Amino acid sequence: MNNKGFSLIELIVVIILIGILAVSVAPKFDGTSSYEAHTHRAQLISALRLTQQRAMQQTNSSDGYCHQIVFDKDYPRYGVPDRTDCDNITFDTPNPIEDWIPDATGHLVDSRYQITFNIDGNVNPKKVGFDWMGRPTFNCDDGCEINIIHPSEQNLTITIEPEGYIHAFDSP
């Protein structure tokens, strides 16, 4: 018997493979805009967790260090302008963009990404700090939400719970 064509099993396997490829490859054709905000959110979560870890490891209150991240009101950046002055919420440099050198908790968002940050819907400057138990302080005493705003995306949110748990929040 000379059968020409495909068996039912072969057709089902091909359809499943095409479905898997469509799900994994098709989103890549949207461009990079859908990944930019997610990348900046992941980087900010890492910076917040690092600052929290430093606060929990350096428990000597007389060391004079501030365990906080300040969000700049003039530029899309965050970091620590002065580790020993907890009241300083400005990035005081002669040329704020070129002269600013961030540490592991700081980041300057390139202007082409058009990303801005706010805390609980309030415009910068704001700061988030942590005490020796890892709980949020300053503008985030009772927990807060940090929004990453990108013009072509829905806002992405980082939630800091009152007891210090930091996580990404994706609305359904």
DSSP file (Angstrom, degrees, kcal/mol; ACC not computed):
  #  RESIDUE AA STRUCTURE BP1 BP2  ACC     N-H-->O    O-->H-N    N-H-->O    O-->H-N    TCO  KAPPA ALPHA  PHI   PSI    X-CA   Y-CA   Z-CA
    1    1 A M              0   0    0      0, 0.0     2,-0.8     0, 0.0     0, 0.0   0.000 360.0 360.0 360.0 129.9    0.0    0.0    0.0
    2    2 A N        -     0   0    0      2,-0.0     2,-0.5     0, 0.0     0, 0.0  -0.853 360.0-171.2-105.9 101.5    1.4    3.3   -1.1
    3    3 A N        -     0   0    0     -2,-0.8     2,-0.5     2,-0.1     0, 0.0  -0.810   3.0-168.5 -96.8 126.9    0.3    6.0    1.4
    4    4 A K        +     0   0    0     -2,-0.5     2,-0.3     2,-0.1    -2,-0.0  -0.947  50.5  35.7-112.6 135.3    1.0    9.6    0.5
    5    5 A G  S    S-     0   0    0     -2,-0.5     2,-0.3     2,-0.0    -2,-0.1  -0.802  88.8 -54.7 124.7-167.5    0.6   12.3    3.2
    6    6 A F        -     0   0    0     -2,-0.3     2,-0.1     1,-0.0    -2,-0.1  -0.827  42.8-120.9-114.5 150.2    1.1   12.6    6.9
    7    7 A S     >  -     0   0    0     -2,-0.3     4,-1.9     1,-0.1     5,-0.2  -0.421  32.4-108.1 -80.6 165.9   -0.3   10.6    9.7
    8    8 A L  H  > S+     0   0    0      1,-0.2     4,-2.2     2,-0.2     5,-0.2   0.874 119.4  54.3 -62.4 -38.8   -2.4   12.2   12.4
    9    9 A I  H  > S+     0   0    0      1,-0.2     4,-2.4     2,-0.2    -1,-0.2   0.910 106.9  50.8 -63.9 -42.8    0.4   11.9   14.9
   10   10 A E  H  > S+     0   0    0      1,-0.2     4,-2.2     2,-0.2    -1,-0.2   0.902 110.5  49.6 -62.9 -40.5    2.8   13.8   12.6
   11   11 A L  H  X S+     0   0    0     -4,-1.9     4,-2.3     2,-0.2    -2,-0.2   0.913 111.1  48.9 -64.5 -42.8    0.3   16.6   12.1
   12   12 A I  H  X S+     0   0    0     -4,-2.2     4,-2.4     2,-0.2    -2,-0.2   0.912 111.1  50.1 -63.9 -43.0   -0.3   17.0   15.8
   13   13 A V  H  X S+     0   0    0     -4,-2.4     4,-2.4     1,-0.2    -1,-0.2   0.918 111.3  48.7 -62.1 -43.6    3.5   17.1   16.5
   14   14 A V  H  X S+     0   0    0     -4,-2.2     4,-2.4     2,-0.2    -2,-0.2   0.912 111.3  49.7 -63.9 -42.4    4.0   19.7   13.9
   15   15 A I  H  X S+     0   0    0     -4,-2.3     4,-2.2     2,-0.2    -2,-0.2   0.906 111.2  49.5 -63.4 -41.7    1.2   21.8   15.2
   16   16 A I  H  X S+     0   0    0     -4,-2.4     4,-2.4     2,-0.2    -2,-0.2   0.922 111.2  49.1 -63.3 -44.2    2.5   21.6   18.8
   17   17 A L  H  X S+     0   0    0     -4,-2.4     4,-2.4     1,-0.2    -2,-0.2   0.901 110.9  49.6 -63.0 -41.1    6.0   22.6   17.6
   18   18 A I  H  X S+     0   0    0     -4,-2.4     4,-2.4     1,-0.2    -1,-0.2   0.898 110.5  51.4 -64.4 -39.4    4.6   25.6   15.7
   19   19 A G  H  X S+     0   0    0     -4,-2.2     4,-2.1     2,-0.2    -2,-0.2   0.910 109.6  49.0 -62.6 -43.3    2.7   26.6   18.8
   20   20 A I  H  X S+     0   0    0     -4,-2.4     4,-2.1     1,-0.2     5,-0.2   0.923 112.8  47.6 -63.3 -44.5    5.8   26.5   21.0
   21   21 A L  H  X>S+     0   0    0     -4,-2.4     4,-2.8     1,-0.2     5,-0.6   0.902 110.6  52.2 -63.4 -40.3    7.8   28.5   18.5
   22   22 A A  H  X5S+     0   0    0     -4,-2.4     4,-1.2     1,-0.2    -1,-0.2   0.898 111.2  46.7 -63.7 -40.3    5.0   31.1   18.2
   23   23 A V  H  <5S+     0   0    0     -4,-2.1    -1,-0.2     1,-0.2    -2,-0.2   0.882 121.2  35.9 -70.0 -38.0    4.8   31.5   21.9
   24   24 A S  H  <5S+     0   0    0     -4,-2.1    -2,-0.2    -5,-0.2    -1,-0.2   0.792 126.3  33.2 -89.0 -28.3    8.5   31.9   22.5
   25   25 A V  H ><5S+     0   0    0     -4,-2.8     3,-1.4    -5,-0.2     4,-0.4   0.822 102.2  70.1 -99.0 -35.9    9.6   33.8   19.3
   26   26 A A  G ><<S+     0   0    0     -4,-1.2     3,-1.7    -5,-0.6     4,-0.2   0.860  93.3  57.4 -56.9 -41.7    6.7   36.1   18.5
   27   27 A P  G >  S+     0   0    0      0, 0.0     3,-1.4     0, 0.0    -1,-0.3   0.768  95.3  67.7 -62.3 -21.7    7.2   38.4   21.5
   28   28 A K  G X  S+     0   0    0     -3,-1.4     3,-0.9     1,-0.3    -2,-0.2   0.712  88.6  65.4 -69.5 -19.1   10.7   39.1   20.3
   29   29 A F  G <  S+     0   0    0     -3,-1.7    -1,-0.3    -4,-0.4     3,-0.1   0.528  80.8  80.1 -82.0  -4.8    9.4   40.9   17.3
   30   30 A D  G <  S-     0   0    0     -3,-1.4     3,-0.3     1,-0.3    -1,-0.2   0.629 100.2-122.0 -74.2 -12.9    7.8   43.7   19.4
   31   31 A G    <   -     0   0    0     -3,-0.9     3,-0.3     1,-0.2    -1,-0.3  -0.503  36.2 -63.6  96.5-172.3   11.2   45.4   19.8
   32   32 A T  S >> S+     0   0    0      1,-0.2     3,-1.7    -2,-0.2     4,-1.5   0.590 107.7  90.1 -92.1 -10.4   13.1   46.2   22.9
   33   33 A S  H 3> S+     0   0    0      1,-0.3     4,-0.8    -3,-0.3    -1,-0.2   0.830  84.6  55.4 -59.8 -31.6   10.6   48.7   24.5
   34   34 A S  H 34 S+     0   0    0     -3,-0.3     4,-0.4     1,-0.2    -1,-0.3   0.705 111.4  44.6 -74.2 -16.9    8.8   45.9   26.3
   35   35 A Y  H <> S+     0   0    0     -3,-1.7     4,-2.5     2,-0.1    -1,-0.2   0.704  96.9  73.2 -96.9 -22.0   12.1   44.8   28.0
   36   36 A E  H  X S+     0   0    0     -4,-1.5     4,-2.4     1,-0.2     5,-0.2   0.944  99.7  42.6 -60.8 -52.1   13.5   48.1   29.0
   37   37 A A  H  X S+     0   0    0     -4,-0.8     4,-2.2     1,-0.2    -1,-0.2   0.894 114.7  51.5 -64.2 -39.0   11.2   48.9   31.9
   38   38 A H  H  > S+     0   0    0     -4,-0.4     4,-2.3     2,-0.2    -1,-0.2   0.890 110.0  50.0 -64.1 -38.7   11.4   45.3   33.1
   39   39 A T  H  X S+     0   0    0     -4,-2.5     4,-2.1     2,-0.2    -2,-0.2   0.915 111.2  47.9 -66.1 -43.1   15.2   45.5   33.1
   40   40 A H  H  X S+     0   0    0     -4,-2.4     4,-2.2     1,-0.2    -2,-0.2   0.864 110.5  52.5 -67.1 -34.6   15.2   48.7   35.0
   41   41 A R  H  X S+     0   0    0     -4,-2.2     4,-2.5    -5,-0.2    -2,-0.2   0.937 109.6  48.4 -65.0 -44.8   12.8   47.3   37.5
   42   42 A A  H  X S+     0   0    0     -4,-2.3     4,-1.9     1,-0.2    -2,-0.2   0.889 111.9  50.0 -62.2 -38.8   15.0   44.2   38.1
   43   43 A Q  H  X S+     0   0    0     -4,-2.1     4,-2.1     2,-0.2    -1,-0.2   0.900 110.8  48.6 -67.6 -40.1   18.1   46.5   38.5
   44   44 A L  H  X S+     0   0    0     -4,-2.2     4,-2.6     2,-0.2    -2,-0.2   0.892 108.7  53.6 -67.4 -39.2   16.3   48.7   41.0
   45   45 A I  H  X S+     0   0    0     -4,-2.5     4,-2.5     1,-0.2    -1,-0.2   0.918 109.1  49.7 -59.8 -42.5   15.1   45.7   43.0
   46   46 A S  H  X S+     0   0    0     -4,-1.9     4,-2.3     2,-0.2    -2,-0.2   0.910 111.0  48.8 -62.3 -42.6   18.7   44.5   43.2
   47   47 A A  H  X S+     0   0    0     -4,-2.1     4,-2.3     2,-0.2    -2,-0.2   0.903 111.9  49.0 -65.1 -40.8   19.9   47.9   44.4
   48   48 A L  H  X S+     0   0    0     -4,-2.6     4,-2.4     2,-0.2    -2,-0.2   0.918 112.1  48.0 -64.2 -43.4   17.2   48.0   47.0
   49   49 A R  H  X S+     0   0    0     -4,-2.5     4,-2.5     2,-0.2    -2,-0.2   0.875 110.7  51.5 -66.5 -36.8   18.0   44.5   48.3
   50   50 A L  H  X S+     0   0    0     -4,-2.3     4,-2.4     2,-0.2    -1,-0.2   0.927 110.9  47.9 -64.4 -44.1   21.7   45.4   48.4
   51   51 A T  H  X S+     0   0    0     -4,-2.3     4,-2.1     1,-0.2    -2,-0.2   0.901 111.9  50.4 -62.3 -40.7   21.0   48.5   50.4
   52   52 A Q  H  X S+     0   0    0     -4,-2.4     4,-1.9     2,-0.2    -2,-0.2   0.913 109.9  49.9 -63.3 -43.7   18.8   46.4   52.7
   53   53 A Q  H  X S+     0   0    0     -4,-2.5     4,-1.7     1,-0.2    -2,-0.2   0.908 109.4  51.5 -62.3 -42.4   21.5   43.8   53.2
   54   54 A R  H  X S+     0   0    0     -4,-2.4     4,-2.5     1,-0.2    -1,-0.2   0.907 108.6  51.6 -60.7 -41.6   24.1   46.5   54.0
   55   55 A A  H  < S+     0   0    0     -4,-2.1    -1,-0.2     1,-0.2    -2,-0.2   0.879 111.5  46.7 -63.7 -37.4   21.7   48.0   56.7
   56   56 A M  H  < S+     0   0    0     -4,-1.9    -1,-0.2     1,-0.2     3,-0.2   0.763 116.6  43.9 -77.6 -23.9   21.2   44.6   58.3
   57   57 A Q  H  < S+     0   0    0     -4,-1.7     2,-1.0     1,-0.2    -2,-0.2   0.791 109.3  55.4 -90.8 -30.0   25.0   43.8   58.3
   58   58 A Q     <  +     0   0    0     -4,-2.5    -1,-0.2    -5,-0.2     5,-0.1  -0.691  64.0 155.5-102.2  79.1   26.2   47.2   59.5
   59   59 A T        +     0   0    0     -2,-1.0     2,-0.8    -3,-0.2    -1,-0.2   0.472  32.1 111.4 -88.9  -2.6   24.2   47.4   62.7
   60   60 A N    >   -     0   0    0      1,-0.2     3,-1.6    -3,-0.1     4,-0.2  -0.624  52.4-162.8 -74.2 109.6   26.5   49.8   64.5
   61   61 A S  G >  S+     0   0    0     -2,-0.8     3,-0.7     1,-0.3    -1,-0.2   0.679  84.6  62.9 -70.6 -15.0   24.5   53.0   64.7
   62   62 A S  G 3  S+     0   0    0      1,-0.2    -1,-0.3     2,-0.1    -2,-0.1   0.451  76.7  87.6 -88.6   1.4   27.5   55.1   65.4
   63   63 A D  G <  S-     0   0    0     -3,-1.6    -1,-0.2     2,-0.1    -2,-0.1   0.700  90.0-135.8 -73.6 -16.0   29.2   54.3   62.1
   64   64 A G    <   +     0   0    0     -3,-0.7     2,-0.3     1,-0.2    22,-0.1   0.561  53.2 140.4  79.2   8.3   27.4   57.2   60.6
   65   65 A Y        -     0   0    0     -7,-0.1     2,-0.5    20,-0.1    -1,-0.2  -0.650  44.1-142.4 -90.9 143.6   26.4   55.5   57.4
   66   66 A C        -     0   0    0     17,-3.1     2,-0.9    -2,-0.3    19,-0.1  -0.879   3.2-156.2-100.7 130.6   23.0   56.0   55.7
   67   67 A H        +     0   0    0     -2,-0.5    63,-2.2    63,-0.3     2,-0.3  -0.760  51.5 113.2-107.0  84.8   21.4   52.9   54.2
   68   68 A Q  E     -A  129   0A   0     -2,-0.9     2,-0.4    61,-0.3    61,-0.3  -0.961  57.3-136.7-149.8 159.8   19.2   54.6   51.7
   69   69 A I  E     -A  128   0A   0     59,-3.0    59,-2.6    -2,-0.3     2,-0.4  -0.998  21.8-154.7-122.8 128.6   18.5   55.1   48.0
   70   70 A V  E     -AB 127  79A   0      9,-3.5     9,-1.8    -2,-0.4     2,-0.6  -0.860   6.5-144.4-105.2 135.3   17.6   58.6   46.8
   71   71 A F  E     -AB 126  78A   0     55,-3.2    55,-0.9    -2,-0.4     7,-0.2  -0.890  23.7-127.9 -98.9 121.5   15.6   59.2   43.6
   72   72 A D        -     0   0    0      5,-2.2     5,-0.3    -2,-0.6    45,-0.2  -0.430   8.8-152.7 -71.6 138.7   16.8   62.3   41.9
   73   73 A K  S    S+     0   0    0      1,-0.1    -1,-0.1    -2,-0.1    51,-0.1   0.707  92.0  43.1 -83.5 -19.8   14.1   64.8   41.0
   74   74 A D  S    S+     0   0    0      1,-0.1    -1,-0.1     3,-0.0    -2,-0.0   0.730 117.8  31.8 -99.0 -24.6   15.9   66.3   38.0
   75   75 A Y  S    S-     0   0    0      2,-0.1     2,-2.3    21,-0.0    -3,-0.1  -0.937  86.3-104.6-133.0 152.7   17.3   63.2   36.2
   76   76 A P  S    S+     0   0    0      0, 0.0    33,-2.9     0, 0.0     2,-0.3  -0.495  82.6 106.3 -77.5  78.0   16.1   59.6   35.8
   77   77 A R  E     - C   0 108A   0     -2,-2.3    -5,-2.2    -5,-0.3     2,-0.3  -0.970  46.4-165.0-149.3 162.3   18.6   58.2   38.3
   78   78 A Y  E     +BC  71 107A   0     29,-2.0    29,-2.8    -2,-0.3     2,-0.3  -0.967  31.7 103.9-144.9 159.8   18.8   56.8   41.8
   79   79 A G  E     -B   70   0A   0     -9,-1.8    -9,-3.5    -2,-0.3    27,-0.1  -0.987  69.8 -54.6 162.5-157.3   21.7   56.1   44.2
   80   80 A V        -     0   0    0     -2,-0.3     3,-0.2   -11,-0.2    23,-0.1  -0.932  35.1-174.9-120.6 104.9   23.4   57.4   47.3
   81   81 A P  S    S+     0   0    0      0, 0.0     2,-0.3     0, 0.0    -1,-0.1   0.862  81.5   4.2 -68.7 -33.4   24.6   61.0   47.0
   82   82 A D    >   -     0   0    0      6,-0.3     3,-0.7     3,-0.2     6,-0.2  -0.872  59.3-158.6-154.7 115.3   26.3   61.0   50.4
   83   83 A R  T 3  S+     0   0    0     -2,-0.3   -17,-3.1    -3,-0.2     3,-0.1   0.712  95.1  44.5 -69.1 -20.3   26.7   57.9   52.6
   84   84 A T  T 3  S+     0   0    0    -19,-0.2     2,-0.6     1,-0.2    -1,-0.2   0.473 102.4  66.4-106.8  -1.7   27.3   59.9   55.8
   85   85 A D    X   -     0   0    0     -3,-0.7     3,-1.3     1,-0.1    -3,-0.2  -0.868  55.6-177.5-121.8  97.2   24.6   62.6   55.4
   86   86 A C  T 3  S+     0   0    0     -2,-0.6    -1,-0.1     1,-0.3   -21,-0.0   0.705  81.7  58.7 -68.6 -19.1   21.2   61.0   55.7
   87   87 A D  T 3  S+     0   0    0      2,-0.0     2,-0.6     0, 0.0    -1,-0.3   0.600  80.1 103.6 -85.4 -10.4   19.4   64.4   55.1
   88   88 A N    <   +     0   0    0     -3,-1.3    -6,-0.3    -6,-0.2    -3,-0.1  -0.610  33.0 160.1 -77.9 116.6   21.1   64.9   51.7
   89   89 A I        +     0   0    0     -2,-0.6     2,-0.4    -8,-0.1    -1,-0.1   0.125  49.7  85.7-120.8  19.4   18.6   64.1   48.9
   90   90 A T  S    S-     0   0    0    -18,-0.1     2,-1.2   -17,-0.1   -18,-0.1  -0.928  73.9-131.5-121.4 147.6   20.4   66.0   46.1
   91   91 A F        -     0   0    0     -2,-0.4     2,-1.1     2,-0.1     9,-0.1  -0.776  31.4-165.1 -94.7  90.8   23.1   64.9   43.9
   92   92 A D        +     0   0    0     -2,-1.2     3,-0.1   -11,-0.1    -2,-0.0  -0.670  31.1 131.0 -89.6  96.2   25.4   67.9   44.3
   93   93 A T        -     0   0    0     -2,-1.1     7,-0.1     1,-0.1     4,-0.1  -0.972  64.0-117.3-138.4 153.9   28.0   67.9   41.5
   94   94 A P  S    S+     0   0    0      0, 0.0    -1,-0.1     0, 0.0     4,-0.0   0.913 115.5  21.8 -58.5 -43.1   29.2   70.6   39.2
   95   95 A N  S  > S-     0   0    0      1,-0.1     4,-2.8    -3,-0.1     5,-0.4  -0.849  82.7-161.5-124.4  92.9   28.0   68.7   36.1
   96   96 A P  T  4 S+     0   0    0      0, 0.0     4,-0.3     0, 0.0    -1,-0.1   0.717  82.5  38.2 -56.5 -29.6   25.4   66.3   37.5
   97   97 A I  T  4 S+     0   0    0      2,-0.1     3,-0.2     1,-0.1    -2,-0.0   0.939 122.8  36.0 -86.7 -50.9   25.4   63.8   34.7
   98   98 A E  T  4 S+     0   0    0      1,-0.2    -1,-0.1     3,-0.0     0, 0.0   0.847 121.4  45.0 -73.3 -33.5   29.0   63.6   33.6
   99   99 A D  S  < S+     0   0    0     -4,-2.8     2,-0.4     2,-0.0    -1,-0.2   0.592  87.0 102.4 -89.3 -10.4   30.6   63.9   37.1
  100  100 A W        -     0   0    0     -5,-0.4     8,-0.1    -4,-0.3    -7,-0.0  -0.613  49.7-170.4 -80.6 126.8   28.3   61.5   38.9
  101  101 A I        -     0   0    0     -2,-0.4     2,-0.1     6,-0.0    -3,-0.0  -0.928  13.8-149.7-116.7 105.3   29.9   58.1   39.6
  102  102 A P        -     0   0    0      0, 0.0     2,-0.1     0, 0.0   -23,-0.1  -0.370   2.9-146.5 -74.9 152.1   27.4   55.6   40.9
  103  103 A D    >   -     0   0    0    -23,-0.1     3,-1.4    -2,-0.1     0, 0.0  -0.143  51.9 -65.5 -94.7-159.1   28.3   52.8   43.2
  104  104 A A  T 3  S+     0   0    0      1,-0.3   -54,-0.1    -2,-0.1   -25,-0.0   0.729 137.0  46.7 -65.7 -21.0   26.6   49.4   43.2
  105  105 A T  T 3  S+     0   0    0    -55,-0.1     2,-0.3   -25,-0.1    -1,-0.3   0.448  99.8  85.3 -99.5   0.3   23.3   50.9   44.3
  106  106 A G    <   +     0   0    0     -3,-1.4     2,-0.3   -27,-0.1   -27,-0.3  -0.722  47.6 171.4-106.9 153.5   23.3   53.7   41.8
  107  107 A H  E     -C   78   0A   0    -29,-2.8   -29,-2.0    -2,-0.3     2,-0.6  -0.949  21.5-152.5-159.0 135.6   22.1   53.9   38.3
  108  108 A L  E     -C   77   0A   0     -2,-0.3     2,-0.4   -31,-0.2   -31,-0.2  -0.958  23.3-138.8-108.6 121.1   21.5   56.6   35.7
  109  109 A V        -     0   0    0    -33,-2.9     5,-0.1    -2,-0.6    -2,-0.0  -0.665  24.4-114.1 -81.8 127.6   18.9   55.7   33.1
  110  110 A D    >   -     0   0    0     -2,-0.4     3,-1.9     1,-0.1     4,-0.4  -0.353  22.7-124.7 -60.0 137.7   19.8   56.7   29.6
  111  111 A S  G >  S+     0   0    0      1,-0.3     3,-1.0     2,-0.2    -1,-0.1   0.735 104.6  70.3 -62.0 -23.3   17.4   59.4   28.4
  112  112 A R  G 3  S+     0   0    0      1,-0.2    -1,-0.3     2,-0.1    -2,-0.1   0.729  92.4  59.3 -67.9 -18.7   16.5   57.4   25.3
  113  113 A Y  G <  S-     0   0    0     -3,-1.9    -1,-0.2     2,-0.1    -2,-0.2   0.707  91.6-149.4 -82.3 -19.4   14.6   55.0   27.5
  114  114 A Q    <   +     0   0    0     -3,-1.0     2,-0.4    -4,-0.4    -3,-0.1   0.869  37.8 156.8  55.1  42.7   12.3   57.7   28.9
  115  115 A I        -     0   0    0     -5,-0.4     2,-0.3    35,-0.1    -1,-0.2  -0.836  17.7-180.0-102.6 135.9   11.9   56.0   32.2
  116  116 A T  E     -E  149   0B   0     33,-1.9    33,-2.9    -2,-0.4     2,-0.3  -0.886  13.6-142.8-127.7 163.1   10.9   57.9   35.4
  117  117 A F  E     +E  148   0B   0     -2,-0.3     7,-0.5    31,-0.2     2,-0.3  -0.913  17.3 173.3-123.8 149.0   10.4   56.7   39.0
  118  118 A N  E     -E  147   0B   0     29,-1.4    29,-2.8    -2,-0.3     2,-0.5  -0.983  24.7-133.2-149.0 159.0    8.0   57.7   41.7
  119  119 A I  E >  S-EF 146 122B   0      3,-1.4     3,-2.4    -2,-0.3    27,-0.2  -0.954  86.7 -18.0-115.6 123.1    7.1   56.5   45.2
  120  120 A D  T 3  S-     0   0    0     25,-3.3    -1,-0.2    -2,-0.5    26,-0.1   0.821 125.7 -58.1  50.1  36.1    3.5   56.0   46.1
  121  121 A G  T 3  S+     0   0    0     24,-0.3     2,-0.3     1,-0.3    -1,-0.3   0.399 108.3 127.5  81.4  -3.9    2.5   58.2   43.2
  122  122 A N  B <   -F  119   0B   0     -3,-2.4    -3,-1.4     1,-0.1    -1,-0.3  -0.646  61.7-115.9 -90.1 144.5    4.6   61.2   44.4
  123  123 A V        -     0   0    0     -2,-0.3    -5,-0.1    -5,-0.2   -50,-0.1  -0.420  50.8 -66.8 -75.1 151.6    7.1   62.9   42.3
  124  124 A N  S    S+     0   0    0     -7,-0.5   -52,-0.1   -52,-0.2    -1,-0.1  -0.193  89.3  84.2 -62.1 162.7   10.8   62.8   43.2
  125  125 A P        +     0   0    0      0, 0.0     2,-0.3     0, 0.0   -53,-0.2   0.396  68.0 132.8 -83.9 142.2   12.9   63.6   45.2
  126  126 A K  E     -A   71   0A   0    -55,-0.9   -55,-3.2    -2,-0.1     2,-0.4  -0.942  36.5-151.6-144.1 163.1   12.2   60.8   47.6
  127  127 A K  E     -A   70   0A   0     -2,-0.3    12,-1.5   -57,-0.2     2,-0.5  -0.995   4.5-155.7-141.7 150.1   14.3   58.3   49.4
  128  128 A V  E     +AD  69 138A   0    -59,-2.6   -59,-3.0    -2,-0.4     2,-0.2  -0.994  22.2 172.8-123.6 126.9   13.9   54.8   50.7
  129  129 A G  E     -AD  68 137A   0      8,-1.2     8,-2.6    -2,-0.5     2,-0.3  -0.751  19.5-137.9-126.3 175.5   16.1   53.6   53.5
  130  130 A F  E     - D   0 136A   0    -63,-2.2   -63,-0.3     6,-0.3     2,-0.1  -0.990   9.3-138.8-137.3 144.1   16.3   50.6   55.7
  131  131 A D    >   -     0   0    0      4,-2.2     3,-2.0    -2,-0.3     6,-0.1  -0.265  46.7 -82.8 -89.7-175.2   16.9   50.1   59.5
  132  132 A W  T 3  S+     0   0    0      1,-0.3   -73,-0.1     2,-0.1    -1,-0.1   0.627 130.1  53.0 -68.6 -12.3   19.1   47.4   61.0
  133  133 A M  T 3  S-     0   0    0      2,-0.1    -1,-0.3   -74,-0.0   -77,-0.1   0.371 119.9-106.6-100.3   3.8   16.2   44.8   60.8
  134  134 A G  S <  S+     0   0    0     -3,-2.0    -2,-0.1     1,-0.3   -82,-0.1   0.550  72.7 141.6  86.2   7.6   15.7   45.4   57.1
  135  135 A R        -     0   0    0      1,-0.1    -4,-2.2   -83,-0.1    -1,-0.3  -0.575  57.1-103.4 -82.4 146.9   12.5   47.4   57.5
  136  136 A P  E     +D  130   0A   0      0, 0.0    -6,-0.3     0, 0.0     2,-0.2  -0.372  43.5 178.1 -70.6 147.6   11.9   50.4   55.2
  137  137 A T  E >   +D  129   0A   0     -8,-2.6    -8,-1.2    -2,-0.1     3,-0.9  -0.684  43.3  32.0-133.2-172.3   12.3   53.9   56.6
  138  138 A F  E >  S+D  128   0A   0      1,-0.3     3,-0.9    -2,-0.2   -10,-0.2  -0.421 129.4   2.4  59.9-120.1   12.1   57.5   55.5
  139  139 A N  T 3  S+     0   0    0    -12,-1.5    -1,-0.3     1,-0.3   -11,-0.1   0.249 137.2  52.0 -81.4  16.0    9.5   57.9   52.8
  140  140 A C  T X   +     0   0    0     -3,-0.9     3,-1.9     4,-0.1    -1,-0.3  -0.030  63.2 136.1-140.4  31.7    8.5   54.2   53.0
  141  141 A D  T <  S+     0   0    0     -3,-0.9     3,-0.1     1,-0.3    -2,-0.1   0.875  82.5  32.8 -53.7 -46.2    7.8   53.7   56.7
  142  142 A D  T 3  S-     0   0    0      1,-0.4    -1,-0.3    -7,-0.1    21,-0.1   0.014 130.7 -81.9-101.1  28.0    4.7   51.7   56.3
  143  143 A G    <   -     0   0    0     -3,-1.9    -1,-0.4    18,-0.3     2,-0.3   0.026  55.2-158.5  85.7 157.2    5.7   50.0   53.1
  144  144 A C  E     - G   0 160B   0     16,-1.9    16,-2.9    -3,-0.1     2,-0.4  -0.966  16.5-115.8-160.5 172.7    5.4   51.6   49.7
  145  145 A E  E     - G   0 159B   0     -2,-0.3   -25,-3.3    14,-0.2     2,-0.6  -0.985  17.7-156.5-121.7 132.0    5.2   51.1   46.0
  146  146 A I  E     -EG 119 158B   0     12,-3.0    12,-2.6    -2,-0.4     2,-0.4  -0.941  14.9-152.3-107.2 123.8    7.8   52.3   43.6
  147  147 A N  E     -EG 118 157B   0    -29,-2.8   -29,-1.4    -2,-0.6     2,-0.6  -0.817   7.8-155.5-101.2 133.6    6.5   52.8   40.0
  148  148 A I  E     -EG 117 156B   0      8,-3.1     8,-2.3    -2,-0.4     2,-0.5  -0.943  19.9-159.1-103.9 116.3    8.7   52.5   37.0
  149  149 A I  E     +E  116   0B   0    -33,-2.9   -33,-1.9    -2,-0.6     6,-0.1  -0.865  18.0 171.5-108.9 123.3    7.0   54.6   34.3
  150  150 A H    >   -     0   0    0     -2,-0.5     3,-1.6     3,-0.3   -35,-0.1  -0.997  33.6-132.1-127.3 132.5    7.7   54.0   30.6
  151  151 A P  T 3  S+     0   0    0      0, 0.0    -1,-0.1     0, 0.0   -37,-0.1   0.800 104.7  40.1 -58.7 -32.2    5.6   55.8   28.0
  152  152 A S  T 3  S+     0   0    0   -119,-0.1     2,-0.3     2,-0.1    -3,-0.0   0.373 112.9  61.7 -99.6   6.7    4.9   52.8   25.8
  153  153 A E  S <  S-     0   0    0     -3,-1.6    -3,-0.3     3,-0.0     2,-0.2  -0.807  88.5-101.8-122.8 163.2    4.4   50.3   28.7
  154  154 A Q        -     0   0    0     -2,-0.3    -2,-0.1     1,-0.1    -4,-0.0  -0.576  60.1 -84.9 -74.9 154.7    2.0   50.0   31.5
  155  155 A N        -     0   0    0     -2,-0.2     2,-0.4    -6,-0.1    -6,-0.2  -0.352  42.0-143.8 -63.6 138.2    3.6   51.1   34.8
  156  156 A L  E     -G  148   0B   0     -8,-2.3    -8,-3.1    14,-0.1     2,-0.4  -0.817  16.3-149.1-102.3 146.7    5.7   48.5   36.5
  157  157 A T  E     -GH 147 169B   0     12,-1.0    12,-2.9    -2,-0.4     2,-0.5  -0.922  16.4-163.1-125.0 140.9    5.6   48.3   40.3
  158  158 A I  E     -GH 146 168B   0    -12,-2.6   -12,-3.0    -2,-0.4     2,-0.5  -0.989  19.5-155.0-113.4 128.0    8.0   47.3   43.0
  159  159 A T  E     -GH 145 167B   0      8,-3.1     8,-2.4    -2,-0.5     2,-0.6  -0.898   8.8-165.9-107.4 131.1    6.4   46.8   46.4
  160  160 A I  E     -GH 144 166B   0    -16,-2.9   -16,-1.9    -2,-0.5     6,-0.2  -0.963  19.4-144.6-112.7 113.5    8.3   47.1   49.7
  161  161 A E    >   -     0   0    0      4,-2.9     3,-2.1    -2,-0.6   -18,-0.3  -0.328  25.9-105.8 -74.2 158.9    6.3   45.6   52.4
  162  162 A P  T 3  S+     0   0    0      0, 0.0   -19,-0.2     0, 0.0    -1,-0.1   0.786 121.6  50.2 -57.5 -28.1    6.3   47.1   56.0
  163  163 A E  T 3  S-     0   0    0    -28,-0.1   -21,-0.0   -21,-0.1    -2,-0.0   0.420 127.6 -95.3 -93.4   2.9    8.5   44.3   57.3
  164  164 A G  S <  S+     0   0    0     -3,-2.1     2,-0.4     1,-0.3  -112,-0.1   0.387  70.3 147.1 109.9  -3.9   11.0   44.7   54.4
  165  165 A Y        -     0   0    0     -5,-0.1    -4,-2.9     1,-0.0     2,-0.5  -0.536  30.5-160.7 -70.3 125.1   10.0   42.2   51.7
  166  166 A I  E     +H  160   0B   0     -2,-0.4     2,-0.3    -6,-0.2    -6,-0.2  -0.923  23.3 150.0-110.1 125.1   10.9   43.7   48.3
  167  167 A H  E     -H  159   0B   0     -8,-2.4    -8,-3.1    -2,-0.5     2,-0.3  -0.994  46.6-103.1-153.0 158.2    9.3   42.2   45.3
  168  168 A A  E     -H  158   0B   0     -2,-0.3     2,-0.5   -10,-0.2   -10,-0.2  -0.594  32.3-152.1 -78.2 142.2    8.0   43.0   41.8
  169  169 A F  E     -H  157   0B   0    -12,-2.9   -12,-1.0    -2,-0.3     2,-0.6  -0.970   9.1-169.7-121.3 118.1    4.3   43.4   41.5
  170  170 A D        -     0   0    0     -2,-0.5   -14,-0.1   -14,-0.1    -2,-0.0  -0.927  18.0-139.3-107.6 117.3    2.6   42.6   38.2
  171  171 A S              0   0    0     -2,-0.6    -2,-0.0     1,-0.1   -14,-0.0  -0.482 360.0 360.0 -73.8 146.3   -1.0   43.6   38.0
  172  172 A P              0   0    0      0, 0.0    -1,-0.1     0, 0.0    -2,-0.0   0.502 360.0 360.0 -68.5 360.0   -3.2   41.2   36.2
